[in-house]
Amino acid sequence: MLDIFLKTLPFFGLIGVGYGAAKSKFFPEEATAYITKFVFYFALSAMLVRFSANLSFSEIFDARLAAAYLWGTAFAYAIAMMWAFWRGLDVPTASIEAQCAAIGNTGFLGVPMLALLLGQEAVGPIILILSIDLIVFSSMLTILITASREGTITPRIFKTVLIGLAKNPMIASIAVGLTVSGLGLPVPETVNSFLTLLGNAATPGALFAIGASLASKSAERLEIAAWLSFAKLILHPGFVALGVYVFFPVDAYRAAVMVSAASLPVAGNVFILAQHYGVAPQRVSASILISTAASIVTVSMIIAAVTAPLSL
């Protein structure tokens, strides 16, 4: 585990640098917003276009792998929702808590970190996870909250979901890359160099942005945040592990990638959604802060456990 911990430490160190820069006010909130936009719309998009353009659809989509991840994530999502309903919460709040328990920071943390730690072969499964999170579970959140508030499911809700997906740069980047790959179009060396240069900014930029954004997060409602962090860091990868090793067994390498990705802390975009819908942003904020801090240890432990047989 120590070896894995030392490999992950630089990634969390960059998060710490961003946190320190923002906490000291050297890096203001406005600057954090703009670096996040740069990473989200440019650097990470370039990385995803380059990755997906060099992969075939079959290298990304695997029915058993998708089923295993869907099973494990849906189980974690359902457990969090049931616990929220048991506490008497309404549908929107329960949905936000479920999102915290099941959706990890795959875009900003998972793509750059796991691709370097586990190798380029991990990119296909990681893109699959990212696609499922965005298309299935983010859409589910929109449908549940909107339908709960309007009292029914209308065609307008699905139109909103489709527009939101089309506007998401990560979905668009993956679609562009897969289109290039599917049509067998060559990527000119100049274009590839440009995408590589811009995409290389994604790793340090994303990690710094994560840390800087954490500096503005509050640590309120600690008991709930601790439960949601436990669900995300322990229960979610545990359920995904059952999926990839027991119910929909896949090869050891891809199973390790899926469980490692599931072990990531709560995604930052859950807070954006919570703010957008005005649903429990404080508990989401605290969950992101606590899960990210705790993940310094838990992510290393889980990656070490699942990669031990692979001798990575």
C-alpha positions as CSV (number, residue, x, y, z in Angstrom):
1,M,0.0,0.0,0.0
2,L,2.8,2.4,0.8
3,D,4.0,2.3,-2.8
4,I,0.5,3.2,-4.1
5,F,0.2,5.9,-1.4
6,L,3.4,7.5,-2.5
7,K,2.3,7.4,-6.1
8,T,-1.1,9.1,-5.3
9,L,0.5,11.6,-2.9
10,P,1.6,14.1,-5.6
11,F,-1.9,14.2,-7.0
12,F,-3.3,15.1,-3.5
13,G,-0.4,17.3,-3.0
14,L,-1.5,19.4,-6.0
15,I,-5.0,19.5,-4.5
16,G,-3.4,20.8,-1.3
17,V,-1.5,23.5,-3.1
18,G,-4.8,24.7,-4.7
19,Y,-6.5,24.6,-1.3
20,G,-3.7,26.7,0.3
21,A,-3.6,29.2,-2.5
22,A,-7.4,29.8,-2.2
23,K,-7.6,29.6,1.6
24,S,-4.8,32.3,1.9
25,K,-6.8,34.5,-0.5
26,F,-3.8,34.5,-2.8
27,F,-6.1,32.8,-5.3
28,P,-9.6,34.5,-5.1
29,E,-12.9,32.6,-5.8
30,E,-13.3,34.4,-9.1
31,A,-9.9,33.0,-10.2
32,T,-11.0,29.5,-9.1
33,A,-14.1,29.7,-11.2
34,Y,-12.1,30.7,-14.3
35,I,-9.4,28.0,-14.0
36,T,-12.2,25.5,-13.5
37,K,-13.8,26.7,-16.7
38,F,-10.5,26.4,-18.5
39,V,-10.0,22.8,-17.4
40,F,-13.6,21.8,-18.0
41,Y,-14.1,23.4,-21.4
42,F,-10.6,23.2,-22.9
43,A,-7.9,21.1,-21.2
44,L,-10.0,18.2,-20.1
45,S,-12.0,18.3,-23.3
46,A,-8.8,18.1,-25.3
47,M,-7.6,15.2,-23.3
48,L,-10.9,13.3,-23.8
49,V,-11.0,14.0,-27.5
50,R,-7.4,12.7,-27.9
51,F,-8.1,9.6,-25.7
52,S,-11.4,8.6,-27.4
53,A,-10.1,9.4,-30.9
54,N,-7.5,6.7,-30.4
55,L,-9.9,4.1,-29.1
56,S,-12.6,2.1,-30.8
57,F,-16.1,1.9,-29.5
58,S,-15.5,-1.7,-28.4
59,E,-12.5,-0.6,-26.3
60,I,-14.8,1.7,-24.3
61,F,-18.1,-0.1,-24.2
62,D,-18.3,-3.5,-22.7
63,A,-21.7,-4.8,-21.8
64,R,-20.6,-6.8,-18.8
65,L,-18.4,-4.0,-17.5
66,A,-21.3,-1.5,-17.9
67,A,-23.7,-3.8,-16.2
68,A,-21.3,-4.4,-13.3
69,Y,-20.8,-0.7,-12.8
70,L,-24.5,0.2,-13.2
71,W,-25.4,-2.6,-10.7
72,G,-22.9,-1.4,-8.1
73,T,-23.7,2.3,-8.5
74,A,-27.4,1.8,-8.6
75,F,-27.2,-0.2,-5.4
76,A,-25.2,2.6,-3.6
77,Y,-27.7,5.1,-5.0
78,A,-30.7,3.1,-3.7
79,I,-29.2,2.6,-0.3
80,A,-28.6,6.3,0.1
81,M,-32.1,7.2,-1.1
82,M,-33.7,4.7,1.3
83,W,-31.8,6.0,4.2
84,A,-32.8,9.5,3.3
85,F,-36.5,8.5,3.0
86,W,-36.2,6.7,6.4
87,R,-35.1,10.0,7.9
88,G,-38.2,11.7,6.4
89,L,-36.4,13.7,3.6
90,D,-38.2,14.7,0.4
91,V,-37.4,13.4,-3.0
92,P,-35.1,16.3,-4.1
93,T,-33.0,16.1,-1.0
94,A,-32.8,12.3,-1.1
95,S,-31.8,12.5,-4.7
96,I,-28.9,14.9,-3.9
97,E,-27.7,12.7,-1.1
98,A,-27.8,9.6,-3.4
99,Q,-25.8,11.5,-5.9
100,C,-23.1,12.2,-3.2
101,A,-23.0,8.5,-2.3
102,A,-22.7,7.2,-5.9
103,I,-21.0,9.8,-8.2
104,G,-17.2,10.3,-7.9
105,N,-14.9,12.9,-9.2
106,T,-14.1,10.9,-12.3
107,G,-13.6,13.8,-14.7
108,F,-11.3,16.1,-12.8
109,L,-9.5,13.5,-10.6
110,G,-10.1,10.0,-12.1
111,V,-9.2,10.6,-15.7
112,P,-5.8,12.1,-15.1
113,M,-4.8,10.2,-12.0
114,L,-5.9,6.7,-12.9
115,A,-4.6,6.9,-16.5
116,L,-1.2,7.6,-15.0
117,L,-1.4,5.1,-12.1
118,L,-3.0,2.2,-14.0
119,G,-1.8,2.8,-17.5
120,Q,-3.3,4.0,-20.8
121,E,-5.4,0.8,-21.0
122,A,-7.5,2.2,-18.1
123,V,-8.8,5.0,-20.3
124,G,-11.5,3.0,-22.0
125,P,-13.2,1.8,-18.8
126,I,-12.8,5.3,-17.2
127,I,-14.5,6.9,-20.1
128,L,-17.3,4.3,-19.8
129,I,-17.7,5.2,-16.1
130,L,-17.8,8.9,-16.9
131,S,-20.4,8.4,-19.6
132,I,-22.6,6.3,-17.3
133,D,-22.4,8.9,-14.5
134,L,-23.3,11.8,-16.8
135,I,-25.9,10.1,-19.0
136,V,-27.6,7.9,-16.5
137,F,-27.3,9.2,-13.0
138,S,-27.0,13.0,-13.6
139,S,-30.1,12.7,-15.9
140,M,-31.9,10.7,-13.2
141,L,-31.2,13.5,-10.7
142,T,-32.8,16.1,-13.1
143,I,-35.8,13.9,-13.7
144,L,-36.4,13.1,-10.0
145,I,-36.1,16.7,-8.8
146,T,-38.1,18.2,-11.7
147,A,-40.8,15.6,-11.6
148,S,-41.1,15.9,-7.8
149,R,-41.6,19.6,-8.0
150,E,-44.0,19.5,-11.0
151,G,-45.9,16.5,-9.7
152,T,-45.5,14.6,-12.9
153,I,-43.1,13.5,-15.6
154,T,-43.5,15.5,-18.8
155,P,-41.8,15.5,-22.2
156,R,-40.3,18.8,-21.3
157,I,-38.2,17.2,-18.6
158,F,-36.6,14.8,-21.1
159,K,-36.0,17.7,-23.5
160,T,-34.1,19.5,-20.6
161,V,-32.1,16.4,-20.0
162,L,-31.1,16.0,-23.6
163,I,-30.1,19.7,-24.0
164,G,-28.1,19.5,-20.8
165,L,-26.2,16.4,-22.1
166,A,-25.6,18.0,-25.5
167,K,-24.1,21.1,-23.8
168,N,-21.8,19.1,-21.5
169,P,-18.3,19.4,-22.9
170,M,-17.2,16.0,-21.6
171,I,-20.0,14.2,-23.4
172,A,-19.4,16.3,-26.5
173,S,-15.6,15.6,-26.4
174,I,-16.1,11.8,-26.1
175,A,-18.6,11.9,-28.9
176,V,-16.3,13.8,-31.2
177,G,-13.4,11.5,-30.5
178,L,-15.4,8.4,-31.0
179,T,-16.8,9.8,-34.3
180,V,-13.2,10.3,-35.5
181,S,-12.3,6.8,-34.4
182,G,-15.4,5.2,-35.8
183,L,-15.0,6.8,-39.3
184,G,-11.4,5.8,-39.3
185,L,-10.2,9.4,-39.8
186,P,-6.5,10.0,-39.3
187,V,-5.6,12.5,-36.7
188,P,-2.9,14.8,-38.2
189,E,0.3,15.0,-36.2
190,T,-0.2,18.8,-35.7
191,V,-3.7,18.3,-34.3
192,N,-2.5,15.5,-32.1
193,S,0.3,17.6,-30.8
194,F,-2.1,20.5,-30.1
195,L,-4.5,18.2,-28.2
196,T,-1.6,16.7,-26.2
197,L,-0.2,20.1,-25.3
198,L,-3.6,21.4,-24.2
199,G,-4.7,18.1,-22.6
200,N,-1.5,18.0,-20.5
201,A,-2.8,21.1,-18.7
202,A,-5.8,19.1,-17.5
203,T,-4.0,17.1,-14.7
204,P,-2.3,20.0,-12.8
205,G,-5.2,22.4,-13.6
206,A,-7.9,20.1,-12.5
207,L,-6.2,19.1,-9.3
208,F,-5.4,22.7,-8.4
209,A,-9.0,23.7,-9.2
210,I,-10.3,20.9,-6.9
211,G,-8.2,22.1,-4.0
212,A,-9.1,25.8,-4.6
213,S,-12.8,25.0,-4.7
214,L,-12.5,23.0,-1.5
215,A,-11.3,26.2,0.3
216,S,-14.8,27.7,-0.1
217,K,-16.6,24.6,1.1
218,S,-18.1,24.6,4.5
219,A,-18.0,21.7,7.0
220,E,-21.6,22.0,8.3
221,R,-23.9,19.0,9.0
222,L,-20.9,16.8,9.7
223,E,-22.8,13.7,10.7
224,I,-24.7,13.6,7.4
225,A,-21.5,14.5,5.5
226,A,-19.6,11.7,7.3
227,W,-22.3,9.2,6.3
228,L,-22.3,10.3,2.7
229,S,-18.5,10.2,2.6
230,F,-18.5,6.7,4.0
231,A,-21.1,5.6,1.4
232,K,-19.0,7.1,-1.4
233,L,-15.6,6.0,-0.4
234,I,-16.4,2.5,1.0
235,L,-19.9,1.3,0.1
236,H,-19.8,2.4,-3.5
237,P,-16.5,0.7,-4.4
238,G,-17.7,-2.3,-2.4
239,F,-20.8,-2.7,-4.4
240,V,-19.0,-2.2,-7.7
241,A,-16.5,-4.8,-6.6
242,L,-19.4,-7.3,-6.1
243,G,-20.5,-6.4,-9.6
244,V,-17.2,-6.9,-11.4
245,Y,-16.0,-9.9,-9.3
246,V,-19.2,-11.8,-8.5
247,F,-22.3,-10.9,-10.5
248,F,-20.8,-9.8,-13.8
249,P,-17.2,-11.0,-13.6
250,V,-14.7,-9.4,-15.9
251,D,-10.9,-9.7,-16.3
252,A,-8.8,-8.6,-13.3
253,Y,-7.4,-5.5,-14.8
254,R,-10.6,-3.9,-15.9
255,A,-12.2,-4.9,-12.6
256,A,-9.4,-3.1,-10.8
257,V,-9.9,0.0,-12.9
258,M,-13.7,0.0,-12.2
259,V,-13.3,-0.4,-8.4
260,S,-10.5,2.2,-8.3
261,A,-12.7,4.7,-10.1
262,A,-15.6,3.9,-7.8
263,S,-13.4,4.7,-4.8
264,L,-13.0,8.4,-5.8
265,P,-14.5,11.1,-3.6
266,V,-17.7,13.0,-4.2
267,A,-17.8,14.8,-7.5
268,G,-17.7,18.6,-7.5
269,N,-20.4,18.8,-10.1
270,V,-22.9,17.5,-7.5
271,F,-22.4,20.8,-5.6
272,I,-23.1,22.7,-8.8
273,L,-26.3,20.7,-9.3
274,A,-27.3,21.2,-5.6
275,Q,-26.8,25.0,-6.0
276,H,-28.7,25.0,-9.3
277,Y,-31.7,23.3,-7.8
278,G,-31.4,24.9,-4.4
279,V,-31.3,21.6,-2.7
280,A,-29.0,21.0,0.4
281,P,-25.8,22.7,-1.0
282,Q,-24.3,22.8,2.5
283,R,-24.4,19.0,3.1
284,V,-23.0,18.5,-0.4
285,S,-20.2,21.0,0.3
286,A,-19.3,19.2,3.5
287,S,-19.4,15.8,1.8
288,I,-17.0,16.9,-0.9
289,L,-14.6,18.4,1.7
290,I,-14.7,15.4,4.0
291,S,-14.6,12.7,1.3
292,T,-11.7,14.3,-0.5
293,A,-9.7,14.6,2.7
294,A,-10.4,11.0,3.7
295,S,-9.7,9.7,0.1
296,I,-6.0,10.4,0.5
297,V,-6.0,7.2,2.6
298,T,-9.0,5.3,1.3
299,V,-8.2,5.6,-2.4
300,S,-4.6,4.3,-1.8
301,M,-5.9,1.4,0.2
302,I,-8.5,0.4,-2.4
303,I,-6.2,0.8,-5.4
304,A,-3.5,-1.2,-3.5
305,A,-6.0,-4.0,-2.7
306,V,-7.4,-4.4,-6.2
307,T,-4.1,-4.0,-8.1
308,A,-2.0,-6.3,-5.9
309,P,-2.7,-9.4,-8.1
310,L,-1.7,-7.4,-11.1
311,S,1.7,-6.3,-9.7
312,L,1.3,-2.8,-11.0
